[in-house]
């Protein structure tokens, strides 16, 4: 009996280092990117479905880091609003990050979403951890050529919509806006999310195909005599398919946000639990040691 107890206690003591490591590790954090209109990062991720197998996404993976599957982790710390100084022309979609450089490829077959110029828009920006911050939405100017590298001068100087500290609902932020008039064909919607609860800024490119605005009312579907946008290819996801269901849960494999305030209590609580457990085990060994 004594040998059995000794073995059990020894096994428990041996597991303490692993337990301490598990408790001390900071929780994995999730971040975000647009899923509707679908962003290049999400479309080309393992969760992008058929869009991930498109020629554009295959080329992006071949050009960039094939292991950079963290579609929700395209972020830069410490930008402080100086986006145009920090990110060079031609690298807006990657944020200048080498692992995501494939997203900057100039081509006209990126998976896209059909919209109407001048219509109401609700941008769905998926995230599972709420952060405070401001969203800015930009649209390329008329005459934008997707076969040329995207430059800051291709975007308007000011965003056509902003949203400060929106609520996280159903694992997503829902940004309501009205698209500008005077755009047709293939354009690009550029989203900047400036966090205030972390030092990070997120960048996303969503390819869209704009039809002529409806004549009846803003936000209405184009009438039959309106000019229709070019047909989408089979690899372009529908807007419903691009938005994950609530049942889908995902935790980013990226490192935790530096600005999240819940990391320290977890570390302290984990360490205290290990110390209490170790003390209890030692006491149990002393109580059960047979007298000589």
C-alpha positions, 0 to 999 in steps of 0.5 A: 500500500505504501508503494502504491501511494508513493507511486501515485504521489510521484506521478502527480508531482511529475505532472505539476510542471506540465500543469503549470505550463498549461495554466500559465500560457496566455489564452489564444486570441482571435482577431478579425477580417471582413467576410461579407463583402468577402476579403482576400484573406478570408476567401483564400483561407482554409475556411474560404471553401471553393474560393480558396481553390480559385486561381487567384488564391492558389497564386497568392499561396504560391507567392506568399507564405503557404503556412500563413493561414491566419486570415484574421491576423493581418495586423501591424502594431504602433501605426498610430494613424500613419497608414500611408507613411507605414505601408508603401504603394503596392502593398496595401492588401498585405499591410507590407507583411512579407507572409501575406505578400501574395494578397497584393498580386494585381489581377482581375480574378480575385473572389468578389462580391456583387453590389450596387453603386449607391446602395446600402451596405452592411459590412460583416467583419468577423471576430470572436474577441471584442475590441474597441476601435474605429472602422474606416471604409474606403472605395477605389476611384472610378478608373481603378485597374485591378491589373495594376498594383493598388496604390493609396492614390487609387483610394479616396482621401477620406473614408466613405464610412466610419464606425466607432466601437460597434457591438460584437453581435453573433461573432461579428461587427456589422458596419452599416454604410452607403456605397458611393455613386459613380463606380461600376465594374470591378472595384476594391473596398479597403477596410482599416480597423484601428484598435484602441484596446490594443496597439494594432491596426488591421487592413483588409481588401475586399474585391467587389463588382458594382452594378449601376445604381437602382433608379427607384430608391437607394439600397434597392436591388438594380432594376431589370434595365440597369446595367448588370455587372460582369458575371462572376466566375464559379470560384466567387463565393456567394454572400451567404457562403462567405459569412460563417454560421454562429456554430463555427468557432475558431481561435487564432493560432497567433500570439495573444494581443499585447493590449488584452488585460485578462492575461495577467490574472490568468497567470497569477491564478494558474500559479496559485493553483499549482502552489496550493496543489503542490503543498497539499500533495506534500502534506499528504505524503507526510501524513501517510508516512508510516512510523518506524 
